[in-house]
């Protein structure tokens, strides 16, 4: 092992980096496989983001953003509660808009 390190440091570092990246991607894959099936069609709550709702309901995130009328620059970080407050809506009203959009997307051919 010492000879390999002394002769091919860059190759060893690259191999270890590739192993770490593979491990991280494997952990992410396992987390997705375990987490998302249990959280499909989750009850919409104020802590969620538009992206989370799109993943949970398996719909297009851009359609949800368009239905809510939020700016594309802010869409990634806003919670639904923050969006509702910014638009002077209740969370229930915002939830209804999202659910209507979900239904429209699911029934569209």
C-alpha positions as CSV (number, residue, x, y, z in Angstrom):
1,X,0.0,0.0,0.0
2,X,2.9,2.4,0.8
3,X,4.3,1.8,-2.7
4,X,1.0,2.5,-4.4
5,X,0.7,5.7,-2.4
6,X,4.2,6.8,-3.0
7,X,4.0,6.1,-6.8
8,X,0.4,7.0,-7.6
9,X,-0.9,9.6,-5.1
10,X,-3.2,11.3,-7.6
11,X,-4.7,7.9,-8.6
12,X,-5.3,6.9,-5.0
13,X,-6.9,10.2,-4.1
14,X,-9.1,10.0,-7.2
15,X,-10.1,6.4,-6.3
16,X,-11.0,7.4,-2.7
17,X,-13.0,10.4,-4.0
18,X,-14.9,8.2,-6.4
19,X,-15.6,5.7,-3.6
20,X,-16.9,8.5,-1.3
21,X,-19.1,9.9,-4.1
22,X,-20.5,6.4,-4.9
23,X,-21.3,5.9,-1.2
24,X,-23.0,9.3,-0.9
25,X,-25.1,8.6,-4.0
26,X,-26.0,5.1,-2.7
27,X,-27.1,6.6,0.7
28,X,-29.3,9.2,-1.2
29,X,-30.8,6.4,-3.3
30,X,-31.7,4.4,-0.3
31,X,-33.2,7.4,1.5
32,X,-35.3,8.2,-1.5
33,X,-36.5,4.6,-1.9
34,X,-37.5,4.4,1.8
35,X,-38.8,8.0,2.3
36,X,-40.9,8.9,-0.7
37,X,-43.2,5.8,-1.0
38,X,-44.4,6.5,2.6
39,X,-45.0,10.2,1.9
40,X,-47.0,10.1,-1.4
41,X,-50.0,12.4,-1.4
42,X,-49.0,13.8,2.1
43,X,-51.4,16.2,3.7
44,X,-50.3,19.7,2.6
45,X,-48.9,21.6,5.6
46,X,-47.4,25.1,6.0
47,X,-43.9,23.9,6.5
48,X,-43.8,22.3,3.0
49,X,-42.3,23.9,-0.1
50,X,-43.7,23.8,-3.5
51,X,-41.1,21.4,-4.6
52,X,-41.9,19.0,-1.7
53,X,-45.6,19.1,-2.7
54,X,-44.7,18.4,-6.4
55,X,-42.6,15.4,-5.3
56,X,-45.2,14.1,-2.9
57,X,-48.0,14.4,-5.4
58,X,-45.9,13.5,-8.5
59,X,-46.9,16.6,-10.5
60,X,-45.0,19.3,-12.3
61,X,-43.5,21.9,-9.9
62,X,-43.7,24.7,-12.5
63,X,-47.4,24.2,-12.9
64,X,-47.9,24.6,-9.1
65,X,-45.7,27.7,-9.1
66,X,-47.7,29.2,-11.9
67,X,-51.0,28.4,-10.1
68,X,-49.8,30.1,-7.0
69,X,-48.5,33.1,-8.9
70,X,-45.1,33.3,-7.2
71,X,-41.9,34.7,-8.7
72,X,-39.6,32.1,-10.0
73,X,-36.6,33.6,-8.2
74,X,-38.2,33.0,-4.8
75,X,-39.9,29.6,-5.4
76,X,-37.2,27.3,-4.1
77,X,-37.0,28.5,-0.5
78,X,-40.5,29.7,0.4
79,X,-42.7,27.6,2.6
80,X,-46.4,27.4,1.8
81,X,-47.1,29.4,5.0
82,X,-44.8,32.2,3.7
83,X,-46.4,32.1,0.3
84,X,-49.9,32.3,1.8
85,X,-48.8,35.2,4.1
86,X,-47.2,37.1,1.2
87,X,-50.4,36.7,-0.9
88,X,-52.8,37.5,1.9
89,X,-54.4,34.1,1.7
90,X,-55.1,31.5,4.3
91,X,-53.2,28.3,4.2
92,X,-56.5,26.5,3.5
93,X,-57.1,28.7,0.4
94,X,-53.6,28.0,-0.8
95,X,-54.0,24.3,-0.2
96,X,-57.2,24.4,-2.3
97,X,-55.3,26.0,-5.2
98,X,-52.6,23.4,-5.0
99,X,-55.1,20.5,-4.8
100,X,-57.1,21.8,-7.8
101,X,-53.8,22.1,-9.8
102,X,-52.9,18.5,-8.8
103,X,-56.3,17.2,-9.8
104,X,-56.1,19.1,-13.1
105,X,-52.6,17.7,-13.9
106,X,-53.6,14.1,-13.0
107,X,-56.8,14.2,-15.1
108,X,-55.1,15.8,-18.1
109,X,-54.4,13.4,-21.0
